[in-house]
Amino acid sequence: MATASYLTDVVVAFLLPDLAAQIHLFLGIVPATAEIWMVLYLLIVGVRSPRSAARAQVATVTPIAA
């Protein structure tokens, strides 16, 4: 959805510069909202994601005594 909004904004700015000045704010609402939600999603899911078994196993390896 955000991609379509960006492309529409660029095409309208190129073909109809007067109209682009009027609708630029409205076409920017969708991408701005999408980017905010994506950042929040990545922050929340990144915190909830479990550690992989390989990473956890490397952390618990004890050194061999000499």
C-alpha positions in Angstrom: 0.0 0.0 0.0 2.8 2.4 0.9 4.6 1.6 -2.4 1.5 2.5 -4.4 1.2 5.8 -2.5 4.9 6.6 -3.2 4.5 5.8 -6.9 1.3 7.8 -7.2 3.0 10.8 -5.5 5.9 10.6 -7.9 3.8 10.2 -11.0 1.4 13.0 -10.1 4.3 15.3 -9.2 5.8 14.6 -12.6 2.6 14.9 -14.7 0.6 17.4 -12.7 2.8 19.6 -10.5 -0.1 21.8 -9.4 -2.2 18.9 -8.3 0.8 17.3 -6.6 1.2 20.3 -4.3 -2.4 19.8 -3.1 -2.4 16.1 -2.6 1.2 15.5 -1.4 0.2 15.6 2.3 -2.6 13.1 1.8 -0.4 10.7 -0.1 2.2 10.9 2.6 -0.1 9.7 5.4 -0.2 6.0 4.3 3.6 5.5 4.0 4.3 7.4 7.3 1.7 5.2 9.1 3.1 2.0 7.5 6.7 2.9 8.5 5.7 3.6 12.1 3.9 0.3 12.4 6.8 -1.6 10.8 9.2 -0.1 13.4 6.9 -1.0 16.2 6.4 -4.5 14.9 10.1 -5.1 14.5 10.8 -3.8 18.0 8.1 -6.0 19.6 8.8 -9.1 17.6 12.6 -8.7 18.0 12.2 -8.6 21.8 9.9 -11.7 21.8 12.0 -13.8 19.5 13.6 -16.8 21.2 17.4 -17.2 21.0 18.5 -19.8 18.6 19.8 -23.1 20.0 23.2 -22.6 18.4 23.7 -19.2 20.0 22.6 -20.5 23.4 24.9 -23.5 23.2 27.9 -21.4 22.3 27.3 -19.3 25.4 27.3 -22.4 27.7 30.5 -24.1 26.3 33.2 -24.4 29.1 36.9 -24.2 28.2 39.0 -27.4 28.4 41.4 -27.5 31.4 45.0 -27.7 30.5 
